[in-house]
């Protein structure tokens, strides 16, 4: 039961790489990339105990100088992310916000 892996959104080309995921406390780490902007992110998630087999999650991160900030919320319908993660959020770069949403498919490693 681990969400660790690389997920890619075909529409935006954005990539979420989850490098650490601790299912006992719901904490994770990774990187979010769009184009040449790569931001370290913290991830918080919980598997849903009400019969639903997936997880809800939130991720956020920032990089100062240059200023890049990312925030997103989402869900997956499995405990391993095998069916991908649906995310919606935005990446703030300088004075613009780049929105993204949709399925981030898990890449086979």
C-alpha positions, -999 to 999 in steps of 0.1 A, spaced: 0 0 0 22 28 -12 16 58 -34 53 61 -42 58 66 -79 58 90 -108 25 103 -121 20 123 -154 -9 144 -166 -11 141 -204 -30 174 -209 -6 197 -192 26 176 -192 28 181 -154 46 154 -134 41 145 -97 69 123 -83 61 109 -49 94 98 -33 82 91 2 48 80 15 41 70 51 7 54 52 7 52 90 8 90 95 -3 102 60 28 122 53 47 122 20 73 141 0 81 145 -36 84 169 -65 60 186 -89 72 197 -123 56 216 -152 80 225 -180 113 236 -165 98 245 -131 104 218 -105 91 224 -69 96 202 -38 63 193 -23 49 181 10 19 157 7 -7 148 33 -31 120 26 -54 95 43 -69 63 30 -107 63 34 -121 38 58 -157 39 48 -155 11 22 -140 34 -4 -106 19 -13 -87 50 -22 -72 81 -6 -78 118 -5 -47 141 -6 -34 176 -6 0 187 -17 18 220 -15 53 234 -20 73 264 -27 107 277 -40 119 312 -33 140 332 -57 126 328 -82 92 325 -66 74 293 -75 44 281 -55 22 250 -61 -10 238 -43 -34 210 -52 -60 187 -38 -71 153 -52 -80 117 -48 -72 82 -60 -94 52 -61 -67 27 -50 -42 24 -21 -13 21 -45 -22 49 -71 -22 22 -98 -52 39 -114 -37 73 -112 -44 103 -90 -70 130 -100 -56 164 -90 -67 200 -94 -46 230 -85 -22 256 -97 14 266 -100 22 303 -94 53 314 -113 64 351 -110 31 369 -117 11 342 -135 -8 311 -123 -7 280 -144 -38 258 -137 -39 221 -140 -65 194 -134 -73 159 -144 -58 124 -142 -22 120 -134 -15 84 -146 10 63 -127 40 54 -149 53 19 -149 87 17 -132 
